[in-house]
């Protein structure tokens, strides 16, 4: 054996492994497509155990070094003698082990006599916060997991004398896998791997990644048959499945957590991302890499990579090829491929789920084997608040949701289930349970969004995307960099569009406060934003179906609109699960309308969740704690069908120390107090929490302030709000959050925490109102938004306005409400905008503003814009007249100018040329006389006037007006207005056949749009460049440009993808001679445009069909198409460059076919169109051809 001190070379594979012995002619492997059980074969020596033991000893201290306070000497404290002492309800019998951090004892429960392992942190280590924190996190991680393959944790506490934390867990006298003899067969190794994978599937589904899986951390519970359990979750990490829902966190920047802790693990089993410390890339696959190393050791006798230093080992894990499998016994042929898939160095190329690995072993994951198990028999009260709440009953509801997911998987189509019921009925717990099962069995990925009455950074789709992609806590540049990197990996690389990383960044981190300027993307509608998120889900669904959980949507209008988009999306394997609190929905008319609209879809089902039946209520209480029948019945009766109330009542008994141990479990110490009402119960539980805290007088207002911020709390916002309210900051926040979590009043989530239920938040709000503190707390919240976010998104503006209203600062709220409403309406979120306008009107009345105050009329123009969005032009015209009269009468010049502009846009929609130009002219007159500095509005009006002239053939006027609009936009610093004006100039040049000038302007416009992230404008420019290429005769380039336009339209969810994009593709096909394809698609578009009443596009389609009919020799059909095309152009007094170009080409086709009279008529119409379009050269050329035709009877 080579000594590790001889040189720096790592041990070679040949030195540590060799193939199993086989009989002549026998194969060491059995062929199998799945890794099913193989027959036994002889064992053989495969590694030098002395060398490996020495190597293991070297690495044993690495974890402690990483976790420790380097350079800090622990305080010297004498260890107490614990043998024979009682620790909590346990009597200590013997010490069975000790390490650098603590000691392990064998103990027995004084009442039940049940044996337990008691882990106690060393007294000197208990003074070091990081060790204490690591121990606490291990306790929290294991306590929340109840599975037969995960070590059972019974109780938790602190030694009275020195404060050392301790925990009691199941005693495993058989030791760990490290202590066992080497595996003798594939069947035995496979059984171990199946048990570990089932336990990992359960943990991963609950957002827990172990991060230190190795033989030492797999305890042996029994020998016949062999039963294994996972232990030592001290390094556990919240996984990407649901970082926001993780019950604890372990990330840099969290209390007591360092970068070293995040990197920690055992190097022989660590995934490459762990060596790098890329904790945002941790997930189930991280543990599966460790499992691959462990499996390799079970089968070969040593892990796949060995080296003499962590650095060398890290290099091997990341860069070396996976070694060939050299098994000690007969194994299936497929095993090596299965292991290599687990050991892929790149995370996204690795096996993704424990369920996937189980299926690779020929083991189908089942709900029963991966679900939580009730294990309350020896559970102490110290951990009660951390235990997972069992799901009892609801079999029909579970079956309905399970069936919907199966249908999604089978059909690839979206389904949605709306779970609706009263508060406390268990809606969210049901959906959470179903998502955990879907994740554990590998049936689906999970995407979750939460909502609260006061929307905060933890609410809605933005936080859901951030959590799903591991972006919570990143700055905007860091978010963009991460999303750009992710977009290069499967499955995103093939399905996300080029701008989607930037679009997702706008959704996740729209506020770039205090950060360098970077690329931006402008969403012009909520649909555009929703389409980006839908594409993200499409990418996720390429691997497996996705369950989208939208919780408490009675406060989530945006998520309801998104759910409706998903429900109407074809071929998208997504199951949408929505929870709705009935009594809260009655107070949210906007959300109620959106919900009914969603339920109108055939693929959406309503699931009414009633109160829990009595028998199930008793089973629920019995599952919480081992109670005598009389206490179970008392809690059941008090709950009145509400699972939430039953849980909180038992929590109250535990926290008030009203229960005591007996040999049969827990019983009451005396007569229990009369059950409180739900609201009183929440208050009593809060009071019990606060009594145990230092600085209780400050903790209560801190929690009330949290309630003012909303259901989901962002740690930074809460800290800044505390500063604004002159309350303690970070040093008091973490202990308070920890106490809330332990008392089951809060859940940790990425970047903060959330109240365990909305009723608790409401109880705090009610308490603050009674104390007349609610207004001041909301004022602090409003100030927090002003301080924390120098750049305001629409949501932040709305939030600040609503906080000011709660603070009774109505004057300050008024302007903010109007600004938020205007922004919502601008992006086509009309209903939200109208709701805020209604709230604005209510404030106007509350403030008693006089009739002459212009703020009374301010909502009018925005209401008109909503009607314009709905193309209700006549209704808008009727509505605007009294508004305009009042504005003129009161002398509200700015409002008058705005209303006149809207009136011009109404006439534009009605094709009333003279009336529209008059309204725009009046608006310009008011503007120039009274508001000369309002350059943005001036540019907007002039742009609309230019459009009017252009669309009706007044090319010279259109050109001069566009130049004035461009000048105003540039002078006013309006880049979007500038880009539209340059694009309009390009269109005018194109209509005049000035192709090079048109192209230059179009490229300039596109550059501005791209710089501003304005994708709709960019799409128009790409389409115009394709038009220019077509008119230059380059139909291939034109076709490519039109297809790119369609992609851009789909990227932003624009309907133009079905209009000018596809129509222009047909025109390019005609130019390329692909007549059959073009005509077939044009006929489809004709039907579409007729139903949509899109007359302009219909005129172009019919002109193109006329050309196609002439090419095919169907001249009568050509005549019919022409008449129908020309009729609209003449009636609307409009011009269409495409029609003129098609007519000129059609004239040539007719002449070639000898149809001289038809050719003469068509060319005369084309010449008229070219003149009106400002292209006299094209018109004169046609006139000349017509003259020759008249003179010689032919066209040259």
N, C-alpha and C positions, 0 to 999 in steps of 0.2 A: 504493500500500500504506500502510495506517495504521501509524504507528510505535507501538510498545508504550509509548513514553514520552509520547504525546500526551495520553492520559487513562487512566483505570482500566478502561475498557470492554474486555471480552474480544473477540477477533476473532469476527466473525459467520460463520455457516455460509456465507452468500452470498459472503463475501469469500474463502473458502478452497476451495470446491467448486463444481462445476457439472456438469450432466448431460452424459453422453457424446453426441458428435455422432452423428446417425443419418441414414440416407437417407430421403427422403420416403416416408411410408407404412409405414416399418419401426418395429417396437417395440424399445425398448432392452432388453427382457427376453424370455426365452422361457418359456412356461408349463411348469411341472413340479411334480409332487407331491413328489418327492424332489429334492434339489439335485444332479442328475446333470450330467455334462459338457455344457457349452453350446458352440455354435459360436463361433469367434473373431469379434471386432469391432474396430473401430479404437480406438486409444488416444486419450486427450485430456489436456490439461493440467488438473489439477483442484485444485491448491492452490499457494499462494505458498511456494515452497521456502525462500526466504530468511527469511521470517517463522518458518516451522516450525523451521528449523535454529537460529535464535536462541532460540526457546522451548525446544528440546531442550537447548541449552547451559545455559540457566538451571536446568533440572531435573537435570542430570548430577550436580551436587554435593549434591543433597538426600539421597541415600542415604548418602554419606559423613558428612554432618552428623548424620544420625540414628544412625549406627553409632559415631560417634566419642565420645571422652571430652571433652565440651564444656568448654572452659576449661583443658584440660590440654595443655601444650605437649609434643610428642614430644621425646625425648632426641636430641640431635644426635650422630649416629654416621656416620662416613664409610662410604659404600657400597663394598663390595669390587668389584674389577674381575673380572668373570666371563667375558668374551670369551676363548675359548681354554682356559678352565679346565674341569675335570671335576667335575660335580656328581652324586654317586651314580654310576650307570653311564652318565651322559650327558656328552658333550662339547659345550660351549656354542659356538655359531657366530656368532650375531648377535642384537642386541636388535631386537625388532620392535614394541615398544610399552611405554608406561609410564603409570602413573596415580598417583592420590594414595596408594594402598595398596602398590603394588609395580611390578615390571617383568616383562615377558614376553620370553622369548628363543626363538630357534629353536635346537634342539639335536638331536644324533643319538646313538643308542645305540652305545656303543663296540664292542659285539659284533655286533649285528645290522645296524647302519647305518640303522636305522629312524628317521625324522624325528619329532620331538615338539615340542610347545610347553611351555616350562618357565616356570612362574609362580613368582616369588620375592617374598616379602613384603619390603618395604623395611626396612633395618636399624633405622631409628628406630621404625618401626611395630611391629617384632618385640618391642620392649620394652613395648608396650601390650597388656595381656591381652585386651582385647575384640577387637582386630584379629586377634590370634593365634588366639583362640577361634573367631572367625567363619571364618577360613581353614581351621582344622581341621574344623569342621562341614561346610564345603563338600566337603572331601576325603572325609569319611565318607559324606556323602549320595551323591556320585557313585560312589564305589567300590562301594557296595552295589547299584547299578543297572547291569545289563548288558543293554543293548538297542541295536539298530542306530540308533535315533533319539535316543540320549543319548550325549554326548561320552564317549569312552573315556579312562579315567584309568589311567596305566601304573604310576606309582611315586610315592613320597612320602618326605620326609626333612627334615633340618635341615642348614644350612651349618655346618661344623665351627667356623669362626672366630667367628661372631656369633650362631649359633643361629636365624637366620631360617628359617622353614619354607618348603619348596618342594614343588611337585608337577609331575609330567610328565604331559601329556595329549596326545591326538591333535592334530596340527598341521593347521589349516584355512587354507590359503593364500588361499582365495577370500573370506575375511572372513565377515561376518554379513549377514543380510537388510537391515540398515540400509545396507550398502555396495553393495547391488545396485541395478540399474536398476529402476524401478517395474514392477510386474507388467503384462504385456501382454494377458492373457486370463484368463477364468474358469478354464479348464482348468489353467493354471499355478498360479493362486492356490489352487484346490481341492487340487491335489497337495501343496502346501506345508502346508495345513491338515490334510490327512489324516495326513501324516507327524508333525506336531506332536501331533495327538490320539492317535495310536498310542503315541508316547513318553509322553505324559501318562497314558494308561491304565495303562501298565506301572508308572510311578512311583506313581500313586495307589493301585494295588493293593498296593503295599508300604509304604503309610502315609506317603508323601512328597508334600507339596504344595510346588510350586516357589516361588510367591509373588512372583516378579519376571520373569514372562514378558513379553518385549518383543522387537522386531526385533533389537536388539543382542545378545540372548542366544540367538539362533537362528543357528548357524554353518552355512555352506554347505560341504558335503563334496565335492560333485561337480556337474558341469554337464550331463552327458548320460547319463541324465536327471538333473534337479536333485535332489540329496539333502541334507536338512537334519538337523541334530542340535541338541538342547537343551544348553545349558551354563549355567554360573554358578548353582549351587545354594546359594550362600552364605547366602541368606535362607530356605532350605527349612525346612519345618515339618511335624511329624508330623500326619497327617490324622485325621479322626474314624473312618476305617475301622478302625483298630486302633492307637490311641495307645499302648497298652501294648506293642505288638509293634514299634513304631518302633525302628530301630537307633540312633537318635540323637534328641535332643530340642532344641527351641528355644522355650522358654517363659520368661516372667518368673520369676525366682527360681532358674532353673538357673544353673550356674556361668558367670559372664561374660555373662549374658544380661539385657538391660534392657528396659523397656517400649518404649523407642524402637526397639530392634532388632526387636521384635515388630510394630511399626507400619510398619517400613520397607518400601520398594518404590519403584516409579517411578510418580508420580501419574497420568500420562496413561493408565496401564493398570491402576491399582489398583481393586479392588472396594470398594464402600462400607464393608464390614466391616473392610477394612484401614485405611482412613482413621480409623475409630473405634477401632482397636486391639482389636476383639472377637475375639481369637485363638481363643477356644473355638468360634467359629462358622466358623473356617476349614475348608475341605474341598476336594474336587475342584472344586466350583462356584466357588471363589475363583480358581483358575487358569483356569477356563472363561470367567469374566468378562474376564480379561486376554486370553484368546484371542479373545473377541469384539471387543475393542478392536483387537487386532493384525489380525484379519481385516478389520475396517472400514478400517483403514489400507491394507491390501493392495488393497482393492477401490476405495476412494474417494480414497486418497492421504493421508489424515490420520486420526487417531483420532476417535471420535465427539464428544469434548468437548475444547475448548481454553479456557484461561484464563490470566491473567497471574500468578496466585499459587496455591500449593497449596490454600489455603483456599477460593478461588473454584472451583477445579477439583473439590475434594471436594464442594462444594455442588451442582455440576452433576451429578456422578456419582450423587449420592443423590437429588436432587429433580427435575432437569429431565426432561421427556419425552424418550424416545429419538428422535433426529432421523430424518427420512426418509432412506432410502438413496439416495445420488447416486453411482452407479457410474461408473467410467471406461470400462467395457466391458460387453458384453452379459452378463447374469446371469439365472439362473432366477427365476421369480416367487416361489418359496418362500424365497428367500435372506433377504429382509428379516425375515420371521417367525422364521427360524432364528437370525439375529443378535440380534433383540430378546429371544428366549428366553435367549440367553447373557448378555445385558446387563440382565436384570431386576435392579433395585436391591436387592430383598429376596432374601436367599440361598435361602429355601425355595421361591421362585417361579421360580428359575433352573434351567436344564438341570443335572441332577444328576451325570451321569457323562460322561467322555470317550467312552465307548462309545455313549451316547445321542446325542451330537453327531455321531459317525461315522455312525450309522444315519440321522440327518437329512440327511447328505450322500450318502445312497444307498450307503454303504460298510458292509458287514457286518463287525463285528469278528471276527477269527479268533484261535484260540489260538496258532497259529504266529507270527502277526505281532505279537502282544502279549507273547509269552513271553520269558524270559531267553535270551540267546545266550551261548555259550561264547566267550570272548575272551581267552585266556591267552597268545597268541603273544608279546606284548611286555610282559607284566605283570611288574613287579618284585616283590621280596619284601617291600618296605615296606608294601604294601597287602594282602598275602595274607590276613591275618586278618579283613579287612573284606569280602572278596568273598562274593557270594551262592553258596551251595553248589548245584551243579546237581542236578536230579532225573534219575536215569538208570534206564531200564527201568521196571518196574512197570506195563507197558501194560495188563495185565488188570485190575489194581486201579484204575488211572485210568479205564478204560472202565466198570467197575462203578459207581464213584462218579459219573461223568459221566451214566451212564444213570439213576441214582437221582435226580439233580437234574433231568434232563429229564422224568422221570415226575412229580416234584413240580410242575414248571411246567405240565405238561399237565393233571394231574388236580386240582391244588389241594389234595392230601392230603399229610399228613406221611409222610416216610420216614426211616429211620435206618440207618446203617451203623456197625458196631462193628469198628474196625481193631485187631486183636489180634496180638501177636507178641512176641518176645524183645527185651530191651533192646538198643538200637543198630541195630535192623533198619530204621530209617527211617520209623517210623509217623507221627511228628509232622511230619517233612519232607514226606511224601506229602500229608498233609491240608493243611498250610500251602500247598503248591504248588497243590492243587486250589482252595483258597479264594482264592488270588491270581488264578487263572485265571477263576474265577467272577466276581470283582470286576472284573477288567480287561475282560471281555467284556460286563459289564453284566447278567449272568444272575442275579446274586443280591447281596444285602447280606450282610455277615459279622458274626457276633456270637460272640466267643471268650471262653472261660473256662479258666483253668489251675489246676492243683492240685499240691500237694506233700505229703510225709509229715507235715510240721508246718505246719498251715494258718496262713497269715498274711493280712495285709490285701490282698495281691496275688492271693489265691486266690479261686476260686469265683464265684458269680453276682453278688455285690455289686460286686466290682471290674469284672466284665464289663459290668454296667449302667453303672457310673460312667465307664468308658472309652468305651463306645458313645455316651453322651450328653454327653461332655465335662465331667464333674464331678470328675475326679480332682484332689485338692488343695484343693477348696472346703470351707469350713466348712459346718456343717449349715444355717444360715439361707441362706447363698449357694446351696447345693445346692437347697433348696426353691424359692428365687426363680427359679433357672434352669429347674428342671423345670416350674414353673408357667408360665413364659414359653413353653417348648417346647410345653406342652400346648395352647396357643392356636394353634399352627401346624399346617398339614397335614403329615403325615397323622394326627398325634396328636389334633387337635381333634375329629375325628369318632368316634374309636375308643377313646380313653382315657376312663375315668370320672372323675367330679368329684374323688374322693379319691385317684386314682392318683398324682398328683405327690407327695402326702404319703406314700403307700405306697412309692413308689420311693425317696423320701428315707430312709425307715426302712431300706430295703435297702442303700442306698449309704452313708449316714452315720448309723447308729443311735446312735452315741455322741456325746452333746452336751456333752462335758466342757469346762468352762470357758466355755460359751456361754450366752447368755440363754435363758430358758425360752421355748418356742414350742409350736406345735401338735404333737400326738403322734398316732400311730396304733398300735394294739395288734394284732399278728398273733396269733391264737389257735391257729394251726396252720401248719405248713410249706406245706400246700396253699394256704392263703390268700395267703402270700407268693409262691408259685410262680404262682398265677393272675394276680397283678399283672404279673409278668415275661412271662407268656404273652400278656397283652393288649398289652404293649409290642411283642412280636414280631408280633402280629396287625396292629398299626398299621404296622410296618415292611413287612410283607408286602403291604400294600395297594398299594405301589408296584412291588415285585418280590419274588420268593421270597427267603427268608432261609436262609443256611447257618449253623447253630449248631455251632461247634467246641468240644467239651468234651475237653480234653487231660488225659491221665493220670488217668482216672476211677477207677482202682484206689485213689486217695486222695480221691475226690470223691463220697461217699455222697449228699450233698444234690443234686448235679448229676445223679446217676443217677436219683433220684426225680423230678427235674424232667424228665429225658429221657423217663421213663415217662409222665408227664402229657402231654407233647407227643405221644408216640406214640399216645396214646388220644384225642387231640383231633381231632374231625371238621373238615373243611374248613379246614385250616391249612397253607398252602404253605411248609413248613419242611423242610429236610433237616438232620438231626442227624448229625454225624460225631463219633464217640467214639474215642479211642485208649486202649489198655489194655496195660500192661506185664505179660506173663504171670507172670514169676517173682515180681513184687511182689504180684500179685493173690492168689497162693496164701497170702500172709500176711495177707490182709484178708478174713476170712470174711463179714463184713457186706456189704461191697461186692460180693463174689462172688455172694451171694444176690440182691442187687438187680440185678446184671447179668443173671443167668439169668432173673429176672422180666421184665426188659426184653426179652430175646431171645424170650420166649414170645409177644410180639406178632407178628402176621403180617406187619406192615410194617417189621420190623427184620431186617437181614441181618448175619451175622457174616462178616468178611473176614479170613482168616488170612494174615498177612504173614510169609513165611518168609525165610530168609537170602537175600541177593542172589546170583544166579548168577554164576559166575566171569567170564563175558564182560562182564556189566554192571559187576562190580567193577573190571575193568580200564578200562572206559570212564569210570567215576566218577573214578578216580585220574588218568587222562589229562585229565579235564576240570578238575581242580584246578590243575594247573601243567604246563608243557611239560617233561616228564621223558623220559629215554631209556627204551626198552622194558624194560631189565633192572631199573630202579628201579620202574617201574610194576608189573612182575610181583612184585617183592619186597614192595611195599606191599599188593598184592592178596592174595598168599599169607598175609601176616601178619594181614590183616583177617579171614580165616576166614568171610567172608560178612556181616560187620558193616560197613555203610557208615560208621557213626560212628567205628569204630576206624580205618578207612582214613583218614578225614579228620584225625583227631587225630594219626596217625602222620606224615602229611605236614606238619602244623603243627609237630610236634616237630622235624622235620628243618630247617624254616625257622627256628624260634626259636633252635636251637642252632647256627645258621650252618654247617650241614653241606652246604649246596648252593652251587654257584657257576655263573656264567653261562658258556656256550659259544656259538658261533655258531648252534648248533641248539637252544638252550634252556638248561635247568639240568641239572647233573650233580653227582654226589657229589664232595666235596673229597678224600675218601679212603674207607677202608672204613667203612661205616655200622655203628653198634653193633647188637647183637642186639635185635630188637624186644622191647619190654617187654610184660608182660601189660596188659590195659586199666587195671586199678587202678594199676599202676606207671607207666603212661604219663601218667595224669592227674597223678600226683604229680610226675613229671619236668617236665611242662609248668608246673605251679605253681612249681616250684623255679626254672625258667628265667625266669618272670615276676618272682619275688621278688628274684633276683640283680640285676636292673636297677633296682630301686627303692631309694630312700633309706629309712632307718628300717625295714629289712627285719625286724628283730626284733619290730616292732610290727605290721607288715602281716600276718604269718602269723596271729596270734591274732585280728586283726580279721576276716580271712576265715573263720576257724573259728567266730567268733561269728556271722557272717552265715549259715554253714551251720546253726548251731543255730536260727536264726530261720526257716529254710525255703528253698524253691526260689525264691520271688518275694520280693524285698526291698523294703520300704518305707524310703525314705531317712531319714525322721524316726525310725522305730523303731530303725534301725541306729545312728543317731547317739546316741540316748538310751541304747541298750544299751551302746555303747562307753563312755559316761560312767559307767554303772553298773559296768562292768568295769574302770574306771580306764585305759581305752585312749584314744588320741588321738581328737579329734573331727573337725569338718568340714574343717579345713585339710588333713588327710591322706586324707580319704575320697574326694574327687573325683579326685586323681591315681591313687589305687588303682583306682577304678572305670574310669577312662579306660584304664589299662594292661590291665585285664581285658578290656575291649571290643576293644582293638586286637589282643590275643593270642587273640581268638575264644574267650574263656573266660566271657564275660558278654554280655548284651544289655541295652541301656537300655530302659526302659519308663516310662510316665507315673508320676511320683512315686518312681522308684527304678530298680531293675535286677533281672535274674534270672540265675542260673547258666545257662550254655548247655545243660547237661544234668544230669539228676539224679545221674548217676554221679560228676560232679565234686563235687557237694555231699556225696555219700556218702564220697568219698575224703578230704575235709576232716574229716568226722565221724570216720572211722576213725583219722586222724592225731591228732585231739584226744583220742580215747579212749586211744590208745597213750601219749600224753603225760600222761594223767590230768588233763586240763584240761576234759573235757567237762562234768563236773558243775558246775564254777564258771561256765562259759560259760552253761549253762542257768539257773543261779541269777540271772545278770545279765539274762537274757531275762525271767525271771519278775518281777524287780524293775522292768524296763522297763515291763511291762504295768501294774504297780501305779502307777508314776509318770506314765506317758503317758496313761492312761485312768482318770480318777477314777470315771466311771460305766461299769460293766462289762456288756457284752452276754454272752449265753450262750456264744458262741464265745470271747470273751476269757477267761471263767472257765475254760472247758475248756483253752484254750491254757496259761494260767498253771498249772493243775493238772498238765498233761503236762510242762511245763518243770520243775516242782518234783520230779516223779517222776524225771526224768532227772538231776536234781541230788541225788537220794537224800534229799530232804526229804519223806519219805512222810507224816509226821504232818500237815504243812501242806497236802499235796495231798489228803488224805482228805476233808476238809469241802468243798473246792472241787469235787471229783469228784461228790459227792452233790448239791451245789447245781446243777451243770450237768445231771446226769441228771434231777433233778426238773423243771428248766425244759424240757428236751427233751420229757419225757413230758407235761407240761402242754400243750404245743402239738402234741401228737399225733405227735411224732417218736419213736415207741415203740422202734424198733430201736436208734436211737442212744442213747436213754436206757438201754436194757437192756445195751448194750455197756459203757457207763460204769459201770453197777452191777456188771457182772462184774469190771471192772478194780478197782472199789472193794473187792469181796470178796477179790480177790487181795492187795490192800494190807493188808487186815485180817489175813490170814494171815501176810504177810511181817512185819507189826509184832508178831504174836503177842499180840493183844489178849485179855485174859481173858474167860471166858464171861459175866461179870457186866457187862462194858462195854456200855452201851446202843448204841454205834456198831455193834456186831455186828448188831443187829436193824433198824438204820435203813433198809436198802433195801426191807424187806418191804412197807410201804404203797405204795411206788412200783410194785412188781411187781403189786400188786393193781389199781392204777389202770390199768395196761396191759390187764389182763383186763377191766376195766370198759369201756375204750375199745373192746375187741373184742366187747363184749356177751356174754362168756363168764361169765355170772353164777354158774352152778353150780360151774364150775371155780374161780372166785374165792372162793366160799363155802367150798369144801373147803380151798383153800390158806390162807385167813386163820385158820382155827381154831388150828392149831399155833403160828402167829405170835402170836396173842392169848394163848394159854396161857403161852408163854414170857415175853411182856412182863409179864403179871400176876405170874408167879412171880418174875421178877427185880426187880419194882418199878419198871419203866420207865414212869412215869406219862404222859409226853408221847407215847410210842410207843403206849401202851394207848389213850389218847384218840383218836389218829389212826386206829388199827386199828378201834376201835368205830365211828367215823364212816364208814370205808370199808364196814364190815359193814352199816350202815344203808343206804348207797347200793346195796349188792348186793341187799338185800331190796326196795329201791325198784324195781330192775330186774326182780325176780321178782314184783312186785306183792304181796309179803307185808306187809300193812299192820301188823299187830300186832308181828311180829318186827322190822320196820324201826323202828317207833316205840320199841320197847324198846331197840334198839341205840343209837339217837340219844339216848334218855333216859340210858342208862348213860354215854355219852360226855360229856353235859352235866354229869352228876354228878361225874365225874373232873375235868372242866375247872374247875368252880366250887370244888371242894375243894382242888385242888392247883395249878391254873394259871389263876387268876382274871384275869390280865392278858393272856391269849391271846385278845384280843377278835376278831381276824379269824376264828379257828376257831369261836368262839362264834357269830358272825354266820352263818358258813357252815352250821353244824349247824341253827340255828334256821330258816334259809331253807329247808333241805331238809324239816324237820318241817312248816313251813307249806305247802310244796308237797304233801306227803303228805295233809294235812288237806283242802286245796283240791281235789285230784284225786278225793277220795272223799266230797265233799259236806259236809264239816264246816266250813262257812264261818265260823262264829263263832270256832272254834279257829284256823283259818287266819289270820283277821284279827288276833287278839291275838298270835299267834306272830310274824307278820310285823312287828308294831310292835316286839317285843323284838329281832328280827333287825336292824331298821333302827337302833334305838338302839345296839346293839353295834357295827354297822358305822361309824356316825358317831363314836362314842367312840373306836374303834380307828383312825380315819383311813383307812378303806378305801372309797374312792369307788366302786369297781366293785361291792363288796358293797352299798353304799348304793343304787346305781342298780338293782340286781336286786331289792332289797327294795321300793323304791318302785314298780317295775314290777309286782311281785307284788301289791302293794296295789291297783294299778290293775286288775289282772285280777279280783281279788276284788270290787271295786266294779262292774266290768262284769257279772260273773255275777249280782250282786244288782240289775242294771238301774239302778245309780246312775251314769248316763252322764256327767254333768258332772264328778263327782268322779273318775271313771275317766279322763276326758280330761285333767284337770289333773295328776293323778299321772303319766300317761303322758308328757306334755310335760316334766315335771320330770325324769323318768327319762332321757328322750332327751337332754335338755340335758347331763346328767352323762356319759352314754355318749359323746356327741359331743365333749365337752371332753377326755375320756380317749382318744379315737380308737378306741373299742371298737365296731367296725362290726357285729358280730353282735348286740350289745345294741341298737344303733340300729335294726337290721332288725326285731327283735322289737317295738320301740316303734312303728315305722311301721306294722307289721301290725296292732298293737292299735288305733292311731288309725283305721285303715281299718275295723276291726271296729266301733268305736264309731259311725263314720259310717253303716255299713250298718244297725246296730240303730236309728239315728235316722231311717232311711228315705232317706238320701242315698246312693243306690247308685252314682251317677256319681263322687262323691268317694271312695267305698269302692273302686271299681274302679281309680281312679288310684293310691290308696294301695297296693293289692295289687300292681299292676304295678311300683310303686317298690320294694316289698319284694322282688320277684323280681330286680330290677336289683341291689339291695344284696346279695342272696344270691349272685348270679353274681359280684359284685365280690370277694367273699371266698371264693368256691369252696364255699359251703355247700350241702349237699344239700336244704336247705329250699326251694330254688328249684323243686324237683320235687315238694314235698310241700304244706305249708300254703299256699304262695304260689299255685300253680296251682289248688288246691282252692278257695281263697277267691275267686279270679277267677270260677270257675264259680258260686259262690253269689251274687256280684254280678250275673252275667249273668241268673241266675234272677230276681233282684229287678228287673232292667231288662226282663224279658220276652223275653230272648234264649234261649228254651228249647231250640231245636234245637242251637245252639252249645254250650250248657251240658251237655246230655245226652250229646252226642257225646264231649266231653272227659271227662265224669264216667265214662263207660264205659272210656275209656283208663286213667284213674286207678285205677279198681277193679281192673283187671288188675295194674297196677303195685304197688298196696298189697298185693294178695294175694301176689304173688311176694316182696315185701319183708317180709311178715308184720307189717304196721303196722296193728294191729287198731283202734286209736282213730280214725285217719284213715279207715279202711275203714267204720267205723260212720257217720261223717258223710257219706261218699260215698253209702252206700246209703240214708240218710235223704233226701239230696238227690235221688237217683234215684227214690225213692218219690214225692216231690213232683212231679217231672217226669212220671212215669207217670200220676199222678192228673190232672194238667193235660191230658194227652193222652187221658184216659178209659180208660186201661189199668189197671183197678182190681185185677185179680188179680196183675199184675206189681208193682203198688204193695204188695200184701200180702206178696209174697215178699221184696221189698227191706226192708220193715219188720221182718219176723221176723229176718232176718239181721243187721240193725242192732241191734235190741234185745237179741238173744242175747248179744252181747259185753258190752254195758253191764251187763246183769244178772249175767253170769258174773264180770265184773271188779269188780262193785260200784262202778261209776264214774259220773261225770256228764259231760255234754258240752253246753255252752251252745248250740253250733250245732245239736245234735240237738233240744234243747228248742225253740229258735226255729223250726226247720224243721217240727217236729211241730205247733206252734201254727198256723203258716201252712197246713199240710196239712189240719188239722181244718177250717179255713174253706173250703178248696177242696172237701173231701168233702161238707160240708153243702150248699154251693151246687149240687153235683151230685146231691143227694138220697141220698147214701150215709150215712145217719144212724148206723147201727151202727158202721160203720168210723170215722166222725167221733168218736163217743163214746169208742171205744177209744183213738184217737190223742190226743185232748185229755186224757184221764185220764193217759196216760203223760207228756205234756208237763207237766201240773200237778205230777206227782210229781218230775220233773226240776227244775222251778223251785223247789220247796220245798227240795230238797237243795242247790241252787245258792245258797240264801240270798236268794231273790227271792220272798217270800211274797205280795207284791201281784200279781205275774203269776200265781201259782198260784191265788190267791183269785178273780181275774178269770175264769180258766178254770173253776173250780168253779162260779161263778155261771152261766156259760154252759151248763155241763153240767146244772145244776139246771133252768134254763129249758127245756133240751132234753127233760129227763125230764117236765117239767110240760106242755109244749105240743107236744112232739114235733118241736121245731125249735130252731135256735140263732140267737139274735139278734145 
